[in-house]
Amino acid sequence: MRLIIVRHGESEWNRINRYQGQQDAPLSELGRQQALALGERLRHEKIDVVYSSRLQRAAHTAQAIVAYHPGLNIIYDDALLEINHGEWEGKYVHEIMEKYADGLREWRQHPTRSQMPGGESFSNVLKRVLDFRERICVEHANQTVLISTHDVIVKILVADALGMNMDRINRIWVTNASISVIEYGDDLPYLVSLSEACHLGHLATTREQQHAL
C-alpha cells in the first residue's frame, strides 16, 4: 500500500496561535489557498481511496483534492481526528504557557507520558492511529490511499514507519498542506517523502509562524 498523508491547510486558529485539538476551526484564507495548491499538485496522482478527519480544516482540504478526481468519495474516520487537547482547547499559546507551563513542557519533550487536563492520553491516540494503519494496510493492500489529517496523526505515522521513539515526534515539523508518503509492503515500511511543500511556494507556513498546533 502507498499511503499519501496530507496535513490540512492553515486553520484560522493556527493563524492566531490558538490551540484547537478537536475544536472545529475553519481554514484561514491562506489555508484555503494552500488546499487549492495541494489539490493542483495531486491532480495527476493515482489515488484509489480517500480518508479524512471530519473536522472541517481536514475535510475541506480533502475536498480540494477530490475535486480533481471525479468518482472518488471521502470516507470520514474518527481515527484521524487530532488529539483532544482538553482544557487547552480554545486557549492561546501565552495562556497555556502561563497556566500549564509544566504540562506544555512535558507534552513537547515527553508526549508519551503527557496527559492534558480533560484531554486524550497519548496512548489512546497512538492506539487509534496504529489500529487504523493496520486496518487500511489489509483493506487496501495494493492500492494508493490518501488521508487528510492533523499534525499529531502525521507525526505518529511517520515515527511508526521509521521505528522512532514516540517521545521524539515533536522533533518532526509538518507544514500545513504538505505531503508525506509511506510505502508498506511485505518488507519494512519506507518513508518516501516528509512534509513536501514545494507546491506551496510563498504560501508555505514556516515553523516560526506557528506555535499552536
MOBELHU-V904025 format. One line per field, one symbol per residue. psi: psi as a letter, one per 20 degrees, with the letter a starting at -180 (. if undefined). Layout:
psi->???
This chain:
psi->ppooppqqrprhhghjlppgdjqmprqrgghhhggghggghjhjqophqpqqqiphhgghghhhgihjmpipqpoppihjqqqojcihpiqrghgghghkgghgggghhmhhjqoppjapqhhghgghghggggghhghlgkrppppobrghgggggghghikqpiijhjippoqpkrpqppppbhbqqpohqplpkhihciipprhhipho.
